Amino acid sequence: MGSTPEPPARPATGRPGGGPREQLRRSLLPLPPPRREGVRGRLALAVVVLVAVPVTAWRLPLATWDSIWAEDGHVFLQAALDEPFWHTVTTPYAGYLHLAPRVVAELVSALPLAWAGYAFTVAAAVLVVWVATTVWVSAAGPMRSVWLRGALALAVVVVPAGGSEAAGNVANSHFFLMFGAFWALLGRPRSRAAELSGHVLVLVAALSDPVTVALLPVAVARLVLLPGRRERALSITFLVGTAVQLAAVAGARRTTGGSTPGPWDVVLGYDLRVVLPHLMSTAVTERVASRGAVAVGLVATAALLLALVLGLALARRNRLAALAAATASGAFFVVASVFSLGAVYPPVGDGRYDLTLSARYTIVPGLLLVSAVVLLADGAASRVPPRTRPVLLALATTPVLLVAVLDHRQPDDRIRQGPAAWSARVAELQHDCSQDPTTPARDVEVQPGGAWLVRLDCADAGG
């Protein structure tokens, strides 16, 4: 019931690894080893997931779980309360479809309204852990080290932006889903359940953000290189979802931010917002940046590029996958810089060193950069002496551990400044409606306040 096995190499080519197609497949899309985890392994994975969901949700201060973030309430919950489901999922917002938050909002609207804040928080954590689990399963093919696979899955849960702007909301879940789609397209899981999960994740990612089209080269490579129809079908799922999304984009309007940043702003932004935070945490990077040590960022980036070049030369495996991840990291950041919504990105002036500002745009490039590092470390592990192998693995996992320790929670005063106690305000409306069923609809503020409102009436409160 597993994936289609690798065909034998073609000896007619006269090359030990078979023809070019076989070599590319083994470099980019290798099969995982034929291990059977059994009941005990599945139970262990279930326990990890059950633990990871509350740990991920706890990145949002517990006192603010009973709150709703911006578009989660003002756009998605409002539409779920007022419009039929099919209308909401086919209606673009900000110029594109948002399948994931639309579906979550629909599910939340079916619950008692007072639970909505908690429900959105938990749903956002579930989506992140779903991506982390997909990465763990999909990375079993190219990566032999369990520790490096675990570090990469952990990176999804503790990525710096996940503890600030993207903490506890599904409005920003599409950034995690795009990264999950990258790994789903590289993965060749042996179980039917994992395959089905990959199809759903890729489809939801494509229908939640048009930038997912950047993964087209990986999807085409999978379609061309893999031998079995069942495995190639994932590329078809990607292409269908992307085509639907792009058709919606073509018929919608989108307003971007201000002027396009200059090349130096993009390079410096990538240094300060992607490279440094994901190698040594946001906390340390902000200390460095506050002292004006921009040169440190440039030196660190140069050192990283040198390490990647050495890794490409040394690695026996994973070179093509690592190169794809590193290239995609830069490409996603450039796309965010050119098409950011609502402001110039990366920020300039006083906001240049505020690493929590528009941090959502660093999720995909940051995790792809970590992917490139661990892929090369895993590929190079078999080329170094056994005694130095633990040192190599430790160096590759240290950045993730630093981020996990220093960035898991931002200070409470940096997250969700605005109205909380959503359930209390719903209870007030319910009380008023019980006294007078003709109580007029009222606007309830959600985070971060101001114009971010949800209009509720007695029918909504009674649900």
C-alpha positions as CSV (number, residue, x, y, z in Angstrom):
1,M,0.0,0.0,0.0
2,G,3.1,2.3,-0.2
3,S,4.4,4.6,-2.9
4,T,5.5,3.2,-6.2
5,P,9.0,1.7,-5.7
6,E,12.0,3.2,-7.4
7,P,12.7,1.5,-10.8
8,P,16.1,-0.1,-11.1
9,A,18.8,2.0,-12.6
10,R,19.3,1.6,-16.4
11,P,22.6,0.0,-17.0
12,A,22.6,1.0,-20.6
13,T,23.6,4.5,-19.7
14,G,27.0,3.3,-18.4
15,R,26.7,5.5,-15.3
16,P,26.5,4.0,-11.8
17,G,23.5,6.0,-10.8
18,G,21.4,5.3,-13.9
19,G,20.3,7.9,-16.4
20,P,19.9,11.6,-15.8
21,R,16.2,11.2,-14.9
22,E,17.0,8.6,-12.2
23,Q,19.8,10.7,-10.8
24,L,17.6,13.8,-10.6
25,R,14.8,11.8,-9.0
26,R,17.1,10.4,-6.4
27,S,18.6,13.9,-5.7
28,L,15.3,15.8,-5.4
29,L,12.7,13.2,-4.7
30,P,14.2,10.1,-3.0
31,L,12.0,7.5,-1.4
32,P,12.2,7.1,2.4
33,P,13.7,3.9,3.8
34,P,11.3,1.0,4.1
35,R,10.7,1.4,7.8
36,R,7.5,0.4,9.5
37,E,6.6,2.4,12.5
38,G,3.8,0.2,13.7
39,V,1.2,1.0,16.4
40,R,3.8,2.2,18.9
41,G,5.3,4.7,16.4
42,R,1.8,6.0,15.4
43,L,0.9,6.4,19.1
44,A,4.1,8.3,19.7
45,L,3.4,10.7,16.8
46,A,-0.2,11.2,18.1
47,V,1.2,12.1,21.5
48,V,3.7,14.6,20.0
49,V,0.9,16.2,18.0
50,L,-1.3,16.5,21.1
51,V,1.5,18.2,23.0
52,A,2.6,20.4,20.1
53,V,-0.8,22.0,19.6
54,P,-1.1,23.6,23.1
55,V,2.6,24.5,23.0
56,T,2.1,26.3,19.7
57,A,-1.1,28.0,21.0
58,W,0.8,29.1,24.1
59,R,3.0,31.4,21.9
60,L,0.0,33.7,22.3
61,P,-0.3,35.0,25.9
62,L,-3.0,33.0,27.7
63,A,-4.9,36.1,28.7
64,T,-5.4,37.0,25.0
65,W,-6.7,33.6,23.9
66,D,-10.2,35.1,24.4
67,S,-9.7,37.6,21.6
68,I,-9.9,37.6,17.8
69,W,-7.3,39.0,15.5
70,A,-8.2,41.5,12.7
71,E,-9.3,39.7,9.6
72,D,-10.2,36.6,11.6
73,G,-13.2,38.5,12.9
74,H,-13.7,41.5,10.7
75,V,-13.6,39.6,7.4
76,F,-13.8,35.8,7.9
77,L,-16.0,35.4,10.9
78,Q,-18.3,38.2,9.7
79,A,-18.7,36.6,6.4
80,A,-19.3,33.2,7.9
81,L,-22.1,34.6,10.1
82,D,-23.7,36.6,7.3
83,E,-23.2,34.7,4.0
84,P,-23.6,31.1,2.7
85,F,-20.4,29.1,2.9
86,W,-20.0,28.7,-0.9
87,H,-20.2,32.4,-1.4
88,T,-17.5,33.1,1.2
89,V,-15.0,30.6,-0.1
90,T,-15.4,31.9,-3.6
91,T,-15.2,35.6,-2.7
92,P,-11.7,37.1,-2.9
93,Y,-10.3,39.3,-0.1
94,A,-7.4,41.6,-0.8
95,G,-7.4,40.2,-4.4
96,Y,-7.2,36.5,-3.8
97,L,-9.0,33.4,-2.3
98,H,-8.5,32.5,1.4
99,L,-9.7,28.9,1.7
100,A,-8.1,28.0,5.0
101,P,-9.4,30.9,7.1
102,R,-12.7,30.8,5.4
103,V,-13.2,27.1,6.3
104,V,-12.0,27.7,9.9
105,A,-14.3,30.7,10.3
106,E,-17.2,28.6,9.0
107,L,-16.5,25.9,11.6
108,V,-16.1,28.5,14.4
109,S,-19.4,30.1,13.5
110,A,-21.1,26.7,14.1
111,L,-19.9,26.8,17.8
112,P,-21.3,29.0,20.5
113,L,-20.2,32.5,19.6
114,A,-18.5,33.2,23.0
115,W,-16.0,30.4,22.1
116,A,-14.8,32.1,18.9
117,G,-11.6,33.6,20.4
118,Y,-10.4,30.3,21.8
119,A,-11.5,28.4,18.7
120,F,-9.5,30.6,16.4
121,T,-6.4,30.3,18.6
122,V,-6.6,26.5,18.7
123,A,-7.3,26.2,15.0
124,A,-4.3,28.3,14.1
125,A,-2.1,26.0,16.3
126,V,-3.6,22.9,14.7
127,L,-2.7,24.3,11.2
128,V,0.9,25.0,12.3
129,V,1.3,21.5,13.8
130,W,-0.3,19.9,10.6
131,V,2.5,21.6,8.6
132,A,5.2,20.5,11.1
133,T,3.9,16.9,10.9
134,T,3.9,17.0,7.1
135,V,7.5,18.2,7.1
136,W,8.5,15.4,9.5
137,V,6.9,12.8,7.2
138,S,8.1,14.3,3.9
139,A,11.7,14.8,5.0
140,A,12.1,11.1,5.7
141,G,13.1,10.6,2.1
142,P,16.0,13.1,1.7
143,M,17.1,13.2,5.3
144,R,18.6,10.2,7.1
145,S,19.2,11.9,10.5
146,V,16.2,11.7,12.8
147,W,17.6,14.7,14.8
148,L,17.8,16.9,11.8
149,R,14.2,16.0,10.7
150,G,13.0,16.7,14.2
151,A,14.8,20.1,14.2
152,L,13.2,21.0,10.9
153,A,9.7,20.1,12.2
154,L,10.5,22.0,15.4
155,A,11.5,25.0,13.4
156,V,7.9,25.2,12.0
157,V,6.5,25.3,15.6
158,V,9.0,27.9,16.9
159,V,9.7,30.1,13.8
160,P,10.2,33.6,15.1
161,A,7.2,35.3,13.3
162,G,5.0,32.6,14.8
163,G,5.4,34.2,18.2
164,S,4.6,37.7,17.2
165,E,2.3,38.8,14.3
166,A,1.2,35.3,13.3
167,A,0.6,34.0,16.8
168,G,-2.8,32.5,17.3
169,N,-4.6,33.6,14.2
170,V,-5.6,31.9,11.0
171,A,-5.4,35.0,8.9
172,N,-1.7,34.4,8.6
173,S,-1.9,30.6,8.3
174,H,-1.3,30.6,4.6
175,F,2.4,31.4,5.1
176,F,2.8,28.1,7.1
177,L,0.7,26.3,4.5
178,M,2.9,27.4,1.6
179,F,6.0,26.0,3.4
180,G,4.1,22.8,4.1
181,A,3.2,22.6,0.4
182,F,6.9,22.8,-0.5
183,W,7.7,19.8,1.6
184,A,4.6,17.9,0.6
185,L,5.7,18.2,-3.1
186,L,9.2,16.9,-2.2
187,G,7.8,14.1,0.0
188,R,7.0,10.5,-1.0
189,P,5.3,9.1,2.0
190,R,4.5,5.4,2.1
191,S,1.1,5.6,3.8
192,R,-2.2,6.4,2.2
193,A,-3.1,8.7,5.1
194,A,0.0,10.8,4.6
195,E,-0.6,11.0,0.8
196,L,-4.1,12.2,1.3
197,S,-3.0,14.7,3.9
198,G,-0.4,16.0,1.4
199,H,-3.1,16.5,-1.3
200,V,-5.3,18.4,1.1
201,L,-2.5,20.6,2.3
202,V,-1.3,21.4,-1.2
203,L,-4.8,22.2,-2.4
204,V,-5.6,24.4,0.7
205,A,-2.2,26.2,0.4
206,A,-2.8,27.0,-3.3
207,L,-6.4,28.2,-2.6
208,S,-5.2,30.4,0.3
209,D,-2.4,32.4,-1.3
210,P,-1.5,32.9,-5.0
211,V,2.2,33.2,-4.1
212,T,2.1,29.4,-3.9
213,V,2.6,29.5,-7.6
214,A,6.3,30.0,-6.8
215,L,6.4,26.3,-6.1
216,L,5.5,25.5,-9.7
217,P,9.1,24.3,-10.6
218,V,8.9,21.7,-7.8
219,A,5.5,20.6,-8.9
220,V,6.6,20.2,-12.5
221,A,9.8,18.4,-11.5
222,R,7.6,15.9,-9.5
223,L,5.3,15.4,-12.4
224,V,8.1,14.7,-14.8
225,L,10.4,12.7,-12.6
226,L,8.2,10.4,-10.6
227,P,7.3,7.0,-12.2
228,G,3.8,6.4,-10.7
229,R,0.5,8.0,-11.4
230,R,-0.4,8.1,-7.8
231,E,2.6,10.1,-6.8
232,R,2.4,12.4,-9.8
233,A,-1.2,13.1,-8.9
234,L,0.0,15.5,-6.2
235,S,1.3,17.8,-8.9
236,I,-2.1,17.7,-10.6
237,T,-3.7,18.8,-7.3
238,F,-1.2,21.7,-7.1
239,L,-1.9,22.7,-10.7
240,V,-5.7,22.6,-10.3
241,G,-5.6,24.6,-7.1
242,T,-3.2,27.2,-8.5
243,A,-5.3,27.6,-11.7
244,V,-8.4,28.3,-9.7
245,Q,-6.6,30.8,-7.5
246,L,-5.0,32.6,-10.4
247,A,-8.4,32.8,-12.1
248,A,-9.8,34.4,-9.0
249,V,-6.9,36.8,-8.9
250,A,-7.3,37.8,-12.5
251,G,-10.9,38.9,-11.7
252,A,-10.2,40.7,-8.5
253,R,-8.5,43.9,-7.5
254,R,-5.5,44.2,-5.1
255,T,-3.9,47.3,-3.7
256,T,-0.2,47.0,-2.9
257,G,1.8,49.1,-0.6
258,G,4.0,52.1,-1.4
259,S,6.9,52.4,-3.7
260,T,9.0,49.3,-4.5
261,P,12.1,49.1,-2.2
262,G,15.5,49.4,-3.7
263,P,17.9,46.5,-4.1
264,W,19.9,47.5,-1.0
265,D,16.8,47.6,1.2
266,V,15.9,44.1,0.0
267,V,19.3,42.8,0.7
268,L,19.5,44.4,4.1
269,G,16.0,43.3,4.9
270,Y,16.8,39.7,4.1
271,D,19.9,39.9,6.3
272,L,18.1,41.4,9.3
273,R,14.7,39.7,9.0
274,V,15.5,36.2,7.6
275,V,19.1,35.3,8.0
276,L,19.9,36.6,11.5
277,P,16.6,35.8,13.3
278,H,16.6,32.2,12.0
279,L,20.2,31.6,12.8
280,M,20.5,33.2,16.2
281,S,16.9,34.3,17.2
282,T,15.0,37.6,17.0
283,A,16.0,38.5,20.5
284,V,19.7,38.4,19.8
285,T,19.3,40.1,16.3
286,E,17.4,43.0,17.8
287,R,20.2,43.6,20.3
288,V,22.7,43.6,17.5
289,A,20.6,45.8,15.3
290,S,19.9,48.3,18.1
291,R,23.6,49.0,18.2
292,G,23.7,49.8,14.5
293,A,25.8,46.8,13.7
294,V,24.4,46.3,10.2
295,A,27.8,45.0,9.2
296,V,27.2,42.0,11.4
297,G,24.2,41.1,9.3
298,L,26.1,41.3,6.1
299,V,29.0,39.3,7.5
300,A,26.6,36.7,8.8
301,T,24.9,36.4,5.4
302,A,28.3,36.1,3.6
303,A,29.3,33.4,6.1
304,L,26.0,31.6,5.5
305,L,26.5,31.8,1.7
306,L,30.0,30.4,2.1
307,A,28.7,27.6,4.3
308,L,26.0,26.7,1.7
309,V,28.6,26.6,-1.1
310,L,30.8,24.4,1.0
311,G,27.8,22.2,1.9
312,L,26.9,21.9,-1.8
313,A,30.4,20.8,-2.6
314,L,30.6,18.4,0.4
315,A,27.1,16.9,0.4
316,R,26.7,13.5,-1.3
317,R,22.9,13.8,-1.2
318,N,20.3,16.5,-1.1
319,R,22.2,19.1,-3.1
320,L,19.4,19.7,-5.6
321,A,16.7,19.9,-2.8
322,A,18.9,22.2,-0.7
323,L,19.5,24.5,-3.7
324,A,15.8,24.6,-4.4
325,A,15.1,25.5,-0.8
326,A,17.7,28.3,-0.7
327,T,16.7,29.7,-4.0
328,A,13.0,29.7,-3.0
329,S,13.9,31.4,0.3
330,G,15.3,34.4,-1.6
331,A,12.5,34.4,-4.2
332,F,9.7,34.4,-1.6
333,F,11.3,37.4,0.2
334,V,11.7,39.3,-3.0
335,V,8.1,38.6,-4.0
336,A,6.9,39.8,-0.5
337,S,9.0,43.0,-1.0
338,V,7.5,43.8,-4.4
339,F,3.9,42.8,-3.7
340,S,3.5,43.5,0.1
341,L,0.0,44.8,1.1
342,G,-0.5,48.0,3.0
343,A,3.1,49.3,3.5
344,V,6.6,49.3,2.1
345,Y,8.4,46.1,2.8
346,P,10.9,45.5,4.1
347,P,10.3,48.5,6.4
348,V,12.7,51.5,6.0
349,G,13.5,54.4,8.4
350,D,12.5,53.9,12.0
351,G,10.8,50.6,11.3
352,R,13.9,49.0,9.7
353,Y,15.0,47.4,13.0
354,D,11.6,46.5,14.3
355,L,11.7,42.8,13.4
356,T,8.1,42.1,14.5
357,L,6.8,44.6,11.9
358,S,5.2,42.7,9.0
359,A,7.0,39.6,10.4
360,R,4.6,37.3,8.6
361,Y,6.5,37.8,5.4
362,T,9.5,36.0,6.9
363,I,7.8,32.7,7.7
364,V,8.3,31.1,4.3
365,P,11.8,32.4,3.4
366,G,13.0,31.7,7.0
367,L,11.8,28.1,7.1
368,L,13.1,27.5,3.6
369,L,16.5,28.8,4.7
370,V,16.6,26.4,7.7
371,S,15.5,23.6,5.3
372,A,18.6,24.3,3.0
373,V,20.9,24.2,6.0
374,V,19.7,21.0,7.5
375,L,19.4,19.3,4.1
376,L,23.1,20.1,3.4
377,A,24.1,19.0,6.9
378,D,22.4,15.7,6.4
379,G,23.8,15.2,3.0
380,A,27.4,16.0,4.2
381,A,27.2,13.8,7.3
382,S,28.2,10.7,5.4
383,R,31.3,12.5,4.1
384,V,32.8,13.6,7.4
385,P,34.7,11.3,9.9
386,P,32.3,9.6,12.3
387,R,33.9,11.4,15.3
388,T,33.0,14.8,13.8
389,R,29.6,13.9,12.6
390,P,27.9,14.8,15.9
391,V,29.5,18.2,15.8
392,L,28.1,18.8,12.3
393,L,24.6,17.8,13.4
394,A,24.9,20.0,16.5
395,L,25.9,23.0,14.4
396,A,22.9,22.5,12.1
397,T,20.4,22.1,14.9
398,T,21.8,24.9,17.2
399,P,20.0,27.8,15.4
400,V,16.6,26.0,15.8
401,L,17.3,25.4,19.5
402,L,18.3,29.0,20.0
403,V,15.1,30.2,18.4
404,A,13.1,27.7,20.4
405,V,14.5,29.0,23.7
406,L,14.7,32.7,23.0
407,D,11.8,33.4,20.6
408,H,9.0,31.0,21.7
409,R,7.2,33.8,23.4
410,Q,7.5,37.5,22.7
411,P,6.9,39.9,25.7
412,D,3.2,40.1,26.3
413,D,3.1,43.9,25.6
414,R,4.3,43.2,22.0
415,I,1.4,40.9,21.1
416,R,-2.2,41.7,20.5
417,Q,-2.6,45.2,21.8
418,G,-6.3,46.0,21.8
419,P,-9.6,44.7,23.1
420,A,-9.8,41.3,24.6
421,A,-12.5,39.4,26.6
422,W,-14.5,38.6,23.5
423,S,-16.7,36.1,25.4
424,A,-17.7,38.8,27.9
425,R,-18.8,41.2,25.2
426,V,-20.8,38.4,23.5
427,A,-22.4,37.6,27.0
428,E,-23.4,41.2,27.3
429,L,-25.2,41.1,23.9
430,Q,-26.8,37.8,24.8
431,H,-28.1,39.3,28.1
432,D,-29.5,42.4,26.3
433,C,-31.1,40.2,23.7
434,S,-32.7,38.0,26.3
435,Q,-34.3,41.1,27.9
436,D,-35.3,42.7,24.6
437,P,-35.2,40.5,21.3
438,T,-35.4,43.7,19.3
439,T,-32.0,44.9,20.6
440,P,-30.2,46.5,17.6
441,A,-27.1,45.0,16.1
442,R,-23.8,46.3,17.6
443,D,-20.2,46.6,16.5
444,V,-17.8,44.6,18.6
445,E,-14.1,45.6,18.4
446,V,-11.6,42.9,17.8
447,Q,-7.8,43.0,17.9
448,P,-6.0,45.4,17.3
449,G,-9.1,47.7,17.7
450,G,-10.1,50.7,15.8
451,A,-11.8,49.9,12.5
452,W,-11.5,46.2,13.1
453,L,-15.1,45.3,14.0
454,V,-17.6,42.4,13.9
455,R,-21.2,43.4,13.6
456,L,-23.4,41.1,15.8
457,D,-27.1,40.9,16.2
458,C,-29.4,38.8,18.5
459,A,-29.5,36.0,15.9
460,D,-25.7,35.7,16.0
461,A,-25.5,35.8,19.8
462,G,-28.2,33.2,20.1
463,G,-26.2,30.8,17.9
